[in-house]
C-alpha cells in the first residue's frame, strides 16, 4: 500500500477586497460584481472587488500618495506580524482593485474631471501607479475600515 503524501504547504499571498456599503432610501446597499462565467476560478460567483497585491502597490511613488503613513495603516490593520509596507500595500490593493473592477476610486479631494481622466488612462493601459503619479491623486485609505482576514484553504483550484 502506498503512503499518502500531504500536499505541500502553500504560502498565502497578500490580497485585499473592498466591501463598499452605502445608505439608500431603501436601506443599505452593498456593491458586488459577478465574475465572468468562463473564469478559471469562481466563474459566475458574486464577489467583492479585490485581488492580490501587485508590486506597484508597495512602491515608493504610490506610498507617497497615501494620506496616512504606512505605520498608521499597519496599526489600523491590526496584524502584528505584518510590516508597514505590506500593510499599506493591502490598503492600496483594495483601492486599486475597486477602481479596476468597478471604476470606483477611493481618493482624497479628487474632482470628477480628475477621476474621469484617471479612469480613461487606466482603460488605455496606463498602470495604476503611473496614473496616480501623473494626475497627483492622493488615495484615501482613511475611508476604509479593516474588517477581517481570511486565508484561502489549500485546494488545487486556488493554487493558480
Backbone as CSV, one residue per row, in Angstrom:
resi,resn,N_x,N_y,N_z,CA_x,CA_y,CA_z,C_x,C_y,C_z
1,UNK,0.845,-1.171,0.000,0.000,0.000,0.000,0.897,1.243,0.000
2,UNK,0.554,2.189,-0.834,1.368,3.405,-0.960,0.914,4.442,0.062
3,UNK,1.893,5.082,0.706,1.572,6.105,1.699,1.048,7.355,1.001
4,UNK,0.078,7.983,1.602,-0.476,9.237,1.067,0.424,10.377,1.496
5,UNK,0.895,11.126,0.524,1.770,12.267,0.798,0.921,13.516,1.020
6,UNK,1.204,14.274,2.066,0.444,15.515,2.268,0.800,16.526,1.180
7,UNK,-0.161,17.363,0.856,0.069,18.416,-0.142,1.099,19.395,0.408
8,UNK,1.955,19.930,-0.454,2.940,20.902,0.027,2.240,22.149,0.558
9,UNK,2.853,22.761,1.545,2.280,23.970,2.135,2.273,25.091,1.102
10,UNK,1.210,25.826,1.079,1.084,26.968,0.180,1.205,28.231,1.021
11,UNK,2.100,29.108,0.622,2.276,30.362,1.348,1.198,31.334,0.882
12,UNK,0.382,31.839,1.804,-0.666,32.789,1.403,-0.054,34.037,0.769
13,UNK,-0.742,34.562,-0.235,-0.320,35.793,-0.893,-1.134,36.943,-0.332
14,UNK,-0.471,38.079,-0.145,-1.182,39.260,0.346,-2.231,39.673,-0.684
15,UNK,-3.436,39.893,-0.219,-4.542,40.288,-1.090,-5.525,41.103,-0.265
16,UNK,-6.414,41.783,-0.954,-7.406,42.597,-0.254,-8.673,42.711,-1.093
17,UNK,-9.786,42.798,-0.416,-11.079,43.053,-1.044,-11.669,44.299,-0.420
18,UNK,-12.551,44.939,-1.158,-13.206,46.135,-0.667,-14.709,45.879,-0.638
19,UNK,-15.300,45.974,0.534,-16.738,45.834,0.683,-17.290,47.253,0.721
20,UNK,-17.923,47.664,-0.383,-18.455,49.022,-0.487,-19.907,49.025,-0.056
21,UNK,-20.211,49.819,0.966,-21.552,49.882,1.538,-21.988,51.341,1.565
22,UNK,-23.252,51.578,1.214,-23.793,52.933,1.316,-25.243,52.860,1.768
23,UNK,-25.681,53.952,2.363,-27.082,54.069,2.755,-27.895,54.499,1.546
24,UNK,-29.122,54.022,1.486,-30.061,54.478,0.458,-31.436,54.575,1.100
25,UNK,-32.365,55.149,0.376,-33.728,55.279,0.897,-34.331,53.911,1.202
26,UNK,-33.908,52.888,0.460,-34.435,51.536,0.657,-33.650,50.741,1.698
27,UNK,-32.587,51.332,2.241,-31.747,50.641,3.205,-30.334,50.504,2.683
28,UNK,-29.475,49.797,3.402,-28.072,49.676,2.971,-27.945,48.968,1.620
29,UNK,-26.990,49.427,0.837,-26.660,48.790,-0.433,-25.205,48.356,-0.398
30,UNK,-24.934,47.168,-0.945,-23.587,46.618,-0.982,-23.244,46.319,-2.435
31,UNK,-22.056,46.765,-2.866,-21.619,46.515,-4.235,-20.973,45.139,-4.342
32,UNK,-21.506,44.336,-5.257,-20.888,43.046,-5.592,-20.806,42.968,-7.105
33,UNK,-19.813,42.234,-7.581,-19.607,42.042,-9.006,-19.820,40.572,-9.340
34,UNK,-20.283,40.304,-10.547,-20.449,38.915,-10.977,-19.268,38.557,-11.872
35,UNK,-18.525,37.532,-11.469,-17.366,37.086,-12.247,-17.833,36.474,-13.569
36,UNK,-16.994,36.605,-14.565,-17.293,36.051,-15.880,-17.475,34.538,-15.769
37,UNK,-18.425,34.007,-16.498,-18.717,32.581,-16.442,-17.574,31.693,-16.895
38,UNK,-16.668,32.211,-17.725,-15.545,31.414,-18.213,-14.298,31.568,-17.347
39,UNK,-14.413,32.267,-16.225,-13.274,32.442,-15.327,-12.822,31.087,-14.791
40,UNK,-11.493,30.909,-14.679,-10.941,29.653,-14.151,-11.301,29.429,-12.686
41,UNK,-11.482,30.520,-11.964,-11.752,30.433,-10.532,-13.064,31.150,-10.221
42,UNK,-13.967,30.449,-9.609,-15.233,31.011,-9.137,-16.061,31.675,-10.242
43,UNK,-16.088,31.060,-11.420,-16.879,31.593,-12.523,-18.332,31.785,-12.129
44,UNK,-18.900,32.913,-12.490,-20.288,33.316,-12.235,-20.587,33.641,-10.772
45,UNK,-19.592,33.561,-9.910,-19.824,33.893,-8.496,-19.957,35.403,-8.322
46,UNK,-20.727,35.805,-7.353,-20.809,37.216,-6.973,-19.726,37.472,-5.928
47,UNK,-18.914,38.492,-6.165,-17.757,38.763,-5.318,-17.638,40.252,-5.039
48,UNK,-16.853,40.584,-4.029,-16.483,41.968,-3.772,-15.266,42.288,-4.634
49,UNK,-15.091,43.548,-5.059,-13.877,43.891,-5.804,-12.652,43.573,-4.951
50,UNK,-11.641,43.000,-5.567,-10.430,42.707,-4.818,-9.496,41.804,-5.571
51,UNK,-8.329,41.587,-4.991,-7.344,40.716,-5.610,-6.004,40.809,-4.914
52,UNK,-5.004,40.216,-5.564,-3.659,40.143,-4.997,-2.961,41.494,-5.006
53,UNK,-2.056,41.659,-4.060,-1.189,42.831,-4.024,-0.228,42.749,-5.202
54,UNK,-0.121,43.838,-5.956,0.827,43.942,-7.067,2.092,44.639,-6.587
55,UNK,3.173,44.475,-7.332,4.445,45.125,-6.983,4.274,46.643,-6.879
56,UNK,3.477,47.234,-7.756,3.271,48.683,-7.722,2.565,49.166,-6.468
57,UNK,1.790,48.285,-5.827,1.044,48.674,-4.622,1.966,48.974,-3.450
58,UNK,3.189,48.512,-3.527,4.131,48.677,-2.420,5.269,49.631,-2.809
59,UNK,5.139,50.263,-3.976,6.210,51.134,-4.473,6.240,52.471,-3.734
60,UNK,7.417,53.064,-3.679,7.574,54.363,-3.017,6.668,55.438,-3.611
61,UNK,6.526,55.523,-4.957,5.659,56.575,-5.505,4.217,56.485,-5.030
62,UNK,3.658,55.277,-4.961,2.270,55.165,-4.518,2.163,55.387,-3.009
63,UNK,3.141,54.926,-2.243,3.095,55.153,-0.794,3.170,56.645,-0.476
64,UNK,3.841,57.421,-1.344,3.929,58.873,-1.145,2.588,59.556,-1.392
65,UNK,1.671,58.881,-2.064,0.361,59.470,-2.358,-0.728,59.038,-1.374
66,UNK,-0.320,58.401,-0.276,-1.291,57.999,0.745,-1.470,59.116,1.756
67,UNK,-2.696,59.331,2.175,-2.952,60.368,3.176,-2.547,59.930,4.585
68,UNK,-2.332,58.633,4.773,-1.893,58.109,6.064,-0.574,57.371,5.864
69,UNK,0.269,57.406,6.856,1.580,56.761,6.751,1.434,55.239,6.811
70,UNK,2.393,54.525,6.238,2.369,53.059,6.338,2.308,52.572,7.791
71,UNK,2.958,53.281,8.718,2.908,52.876,10.126,1.489,52.962,10.670
72,UNK,0.782,54.046,10.359,-0.609,54.194,10.802,-1.471,53.089,10.186
73,UNK,-1.251,52.804,8.913,-2.035,51.757,8.249,-1.756,50.386,8.851
74,UNK,-0.506,50.123,9.225,-0.174,48.853,9.885,-0.917,48.752,11.213
75,UNK,-0.929,49.837,11.967,-1.643,49.829,13.249,-3.138,49.617,13.038
76,UNK,-3.708,50.273,12.040,-5.141,50.136,11.763,-5.483,48.733,11.294
77,UNK,-4.577,48.111,10.550,-4.824,46.760,10.049,-4.873,45.757,11.196
78,UNK,-4.064,45.993,12.222,-4.100,45.134,13.401,-3.467,43.770,13.198
79,UNK,-2.561,43.660,12.262,-1.851,42.405,12.006,-0.441,42.547,12.563
80,UNK,-0.196,42.006,13.722,1.090,42.186,14.399,2.269,41.705,13.563
81,UNK,2.101,40.649,12.794,3.207,40.089,12.019,3.395,40.776,10.666
82,UNK,2.556,41.741,10.357,2.602,42.415,9.058,3.470,43.670,9.162
83,UNK,4.427,43.811,8.233,5.265,45.010,8.255,4.495,46.189,7.657
84,UNK,5.038,47.394,7.853,4.358,48.625,7.444,4.070,48.670,5.946
85,UNK,5.058,48.334,5.130,4.887,48.427,3.674,3.836,47.438,3.161
86,UNK,3.831,46.234,3.718,2.845,45.245,3.291,1.449,45.672,3.711
87,UNK,1.315,46.207,4.915,0.010,46.689,5.369,-0.491,47.800,4.457
88,UNK,0.374,48.765,4.154,-0.015,49.861,3.261,-0.379,49.312,1.888
89,UNK,0.386,48.334,1.399,0.115,47.751,0.082,-1.252,47.076,0.041
90,UNK,-1.699,46.503,1.150,-3.019,45.871,1.162,-4.128,46.920,1.030
91,UNK,-3.957,48.071,1.677,-4.930,49.157,1.507,-4.923,49.625,0.050
92,UNK,-3.723,49.803,-0.506,-3.607,50.256,-1.898,-4.231,49.226,-2.838
93,UNK,-3.955,47.942,-2.606,-4.506,46.897,-3.471,-6.033,46.917,-3.459
94,UNK,-6.627,47.109,-2.291,-8.090,47.172,-2.202,-8.626,48.329,-3.042
95,UNK,-7.969,49.475,-2.945,-8.404,50.650,-3.712,-8.173,50.424,-5.208
96,UNK,-7.008,49.895,-5.568,-6.686,49.656,-6.981,-7.662,48.663,-7.602
97,UNK,-7.902,47.568,-6.910,-8.810,46.557,-7.448,-10.217,47.115,-7.621
98,UNK,-10.665,47.942,-6.673,-12.003,48.534,-6.782,-12.110,49.426,-8.009
99,UNK,-11.079,50.225,-8.263,-11.144,51.106,-9.441,-11.015,50.301,-10.726
100,UNK,-10.176,49.277,-10.732,-10.024,48.454,-11.935,-11.291,47.660,-12.251
101,UNK,-11.958,47.169,-11.219,-13.099,46.281,-11.431,-14.447,46.996,-11.452
102,UNK,-14.526,48.182,-10.831,-15.833,48.845,-10.731,-15.802,50.337,-11.033
103,UNK,-14.636,50.876,-11.365,-14.472,52.311,-11.670,-14.795,53.211,-10.482
104,UNK,-14.673,52.678,-9.275,-14.865,53.478,-8.057,-13.496,53.720,-7.453
105,UNK,-13.128,55.003,-7.315,-11.812,55.379,-6.799,-11.964,56.019,-5.428
106,UNK,-11.313,55.443,-4.436,-11.326,55.980,-3.072,-10.140,56.937,-2.962
107,UNK,-10.407,58.210,-3.247,-9.348,59.208,-3.303,-9.714,60.416,-2.454
108,UNK,-8.714,61.229,-2.191,-8.878,62.407,-1.345,-8.906,63.658,-2.214
109,UNK,-9.987,64.403,-2.125,-10.121,65.688,-2.818,-9.910,65.606,-4.323
110,UNK,-10.264,64.488,-4.928,-10.181,64.378,-6.385,-11.514,64.831,-6.966
111,UNK,-11.454,65.739,-7.941,-12.706,66.178,-8.551,-13.114,65.202,-9.651
112,UNK,-14.334,65.366,-10.146,-14.872,64.438,-11.145,-14.006,64.397,-12.404
113,UNK,-13.471,65.530,-12.822,-12.645,65.579,-14.030,-11.365,64.768,-13.834
114,UNK,-10.745,64.877,-12.658,-9.532,64.095,-12.376,-9.829,62.602,-12.400
115,UNK,-10.923,62.225,-11.759,-11.284,60.806,-11.705,-11.566,60.285,-13.111
116,UNK,-12.332,61.035,-13.906,-12.627,60.610,-15.280,-11.353,60.492,-16.101
117,UNK,-10.434,61.452,-15.943,-9.156,61.395,-16.660,-8.369,60.160,-16.220
118,UNK,-8.387,59.872,-14.936,-7.689,58.698,-14.423,-8.276,57.410,-14.960
119,UNK,-9.601,57.318,-14.974,-10.266,56.116,-15.490,-9.961,55.928,-16.972
120,UNK,-9.957,57.011,-17.721,-9.641,56.930,-19.157,-8.214,56.407,-19.363
121,UNK,-7.284,56.887,-18.537,-5.894,56.437,-18.654,-5.774,54.957,-18.303
122,UNK,-6.499,54.515,-17.267,-6.461,53.092,-16.910,-7.014,52.234,-18.044
123,UNK,-8.137,52.667,-18.635,-8.720,51.912,-19.756,-7.768,51.856,-20.944
124,UNK,-6.928,52.887,-21.093,-5.962,52.933,-22.198,-4.702,52.121,-21.892
125,UNK,-4.615,51.564,-20.682,-3.489,50.707,-20.347,-2.439,51.326,-19.444
126,UNK,-2.650,52.556,-19.000,-1.698,53.175,-18.077,-1.750,52.436,-16.745
127,UNK,-0.608,52.032,-16.196,-0.615,51.376,-14.881,-1.194,52.302,-13.801
128,UNK,-1.829,51.713,-12.822,-2.485,52.450,-11.731,-1.541,53.445,-11.073
129,UNK,-0.347,52.988,-10.711,0.613,53.855,-10.013,0.988,55.042,-10.887
130,UNK,1.218,54.791,-12.174,1.585,55.872,-13.094,0.459,56.890,-13.209
131,UNK,-0.785,56.408,-13.294,-1.940,57.301,-13.366,-2.020,58.188,-12.136
132,UNK,-1.841,57.594,-10.957,-1.893,58.386,-9.722,-0.802,59.447,-9.702
133,UNK,0.407,59.055,-10.076,1.536,59.996,-10.090,1.296,61.130,-11.077
134,UNK,0.874,60.784,-12.285,0.676,61.790,-13.322,-0.392,62.805,-12.938
135,UNK,-1.471,62.339,-12.355,-2.583,63.224,-12.009,-2.517,63.736,-10.570
136,UNK,-1.515,63.249,-9.818,-1.340,63.654,-8.408,-2.626,63.448,-7.604
137,UNK,-3.168,62.255,-7.728,-4.396,61.909,-6.995,-3.995,61.168,-5.723
138,UNK,-4.218,61.787,-4.551,-3.896,61.093,-3.304,-4.994,60.085,-2.924
139,UNK,-4.578,58.916,-2.487,-5.531,57.887,-2.070,-5.985,58.143,-0.636
140,UNK,-7.192,57.701,-0.318,-7.798,57.963,0.988,-8.067,56.666,1.749
141,UNK,-7.013,55.987,2.215,-7.260,54.763,2.979,-7.979,55.018,4.305
142,UNK,-8.032,56.276,4.758,-8.766,56.573,5.997,-10.253,56.268,5.836
143,UNK,-10.723,56.155,4.595,-12.131,55.850,4.344,-12.415,54.346,4.403
144,UNK,-11.364,53.560,4.574,-11.507,52.109,4.645,-11.405,51.641,6.093
145,UNK,-12.198,50.656,6.426,-12.189,50.091,7.774,-11.815,48.610,7.663
146,UNK,-10.645,48.222,8.161,-10.300,46.799,8.127,-11.361,45.992,8.871
147,UNK,-11.745,44.864,8.279,-12.836,44.110,8.861,-12.391,42.739,9.340
148,UNK,-11.843,41.937,8.454,-11.400,40.613,8.873,-10.332,40.111,7.911
149,UNK,-9.654,39.058,8.327,-8.635,38.449,7.481,-8.990,36.994,7.287
150,UNK,-9.068,36.597,6.040,-9.359,35.213,5.712,-8.196,34.676,4.908
151,UNK,-7.874,33.429,5.112,-6.838,32.768,4.331,-7.509,31.628,3.589
152,UNK,-7.363,31.639,2.268,-7.986,30.623,1.420,-7.417,29.250,1.762
153,UNK,-8.277,28.253,1.935,-7.781,26.906,2.212,-6.946,26.376,1.053
154,UNK,-6.066,25.436,1.360,-5.217,24.822,0.349,-6.063,23.895,-0.501
155,UNK,-6.325,24.301,-1.758,-7.052,23.441,-2.683,-6.430,23.597,-4.067
156,UNK,-6.440,22.551,-4.873,-5.818,22.632,-6.203,-6.362,23.776,-7.037
157,UNK,-7.657,24.057,-6.964,-8.254,25.112,-7.779,-7.731,26.491,-7.391
158,UNK,-7.392,26.709,-6.135,-6.996,28.040,-5.661,-5.498,28.266,-5.755
159,UNK,-4.717,27.324,-6.265,-3.261,27.471,-6.310,-2.775,28.120,-7.593
160,UNK,-3.633,28.658,-8.396,-3.222,29.276,-9.655,-2.667,30.648,-9.453
